[in-house]
Amino acid sequence: QDLLVHAKWQGAPISSVVVGAILMLVAGVLVGRGRALRRALMTAGIVAGTYVVLDAALLAAIADARVLPIAALSYSTKIAAALLGAWFVARSRAAAA
């Protein structure tokens, strides 16, 4: 059973980085629609930052220090993806206008 738990923990961080970034990219696009670039980036940053704070609090309660490097990678890719999504949709809107 320990081997099964270990295997789940090995795959979870990688999927968190990849899938989480994709979901935050979509979230950035959704919250950035219809907003000027600065406001779109601010809104996406608030959404991603709120997620990171809540998730980090939960992670700190259940995980040990070995997950810190992958958690930092995961959080940074999520924030970057949300900002990229907001930037893309706001720039597309500005170019169309």
N, C-alpha and C positions, 0 to 999 in steps of 0.2 A: 504494500500500500504506500509506503514511503516513496518508492520509485515512481508510482503514478502521480503523487502530489508533486514530486520534483519535475516530472515531465510537463505537467500543467504550468508550473511556474516558469519553466524555460521558454515555452511558447507564448505565454501571456505578454511579456514585455515587448517582443517583436511585433505582435499584432497590435499592441497598444500604440506603438510608434507609427506604424503604417496606417492602420484603420482610423486611429484617432486624428491623424493629420488630414486624412481625406474628409472626415466628418467636420473638422474645424474649418477646412477650406469651404465646404458647403455652408457652414454657419456664417462665415465671413461674407460670402456672397449674399446670403439671405438678409443679414443685418445691414449690409452696405447698400442694398438696392434703394434707389431714390434719394440718396444722401450725397452731399458734396464730399470730396476726398477726405478732408480733415475730419469731418464728423463720422464718415464711414470707418475710418481707421480707429478713431476714438471708441466708437461703439463696438467694433470687433475686438479691440483690446480689452474693453471692459468685460465682454462676454467670455473671452478666452481666459482672462485673469481670474474671473470669478470661478470658472471651472477649475483652474489650476489650484487656487486656494482651497476650495472644497475637497478636491481629490487628494491634494497633499495632506490635508488634515486626516482624511480617512486612511490614507496609505501609512501615515506615521503611527496610526493606532494599531495597525495589523502587521506591518512589515518590519524587517530589520534593516540595518545600514547597508547591506549588500545590494539593495535595490536602488540606492541613491544615484549611481551613475546612469542607469537606464531610465530612471524617473526624470532626471534632469534632461536627458535627451528627448524623452517623450514630451515633457512640458514645453521645451523650447521649440520642438517641431510643431506642436499644436498652436502655440502663439504665433509663430511665423506663418503657418498655413492660414489661420484666421485673418491675419493682417493682409496676406497675399490675396485672399479671396475678396476682401473689402476693397483693396487697392484696384484689383482687376475690374470689378463691377463699377466702381466709381470712375475709373479712367475711361471705361467703355461708354459710360453715360456722358461724360464730359466730351468725348470725341464725337458722339452722335449729335450733340447739341450745337 
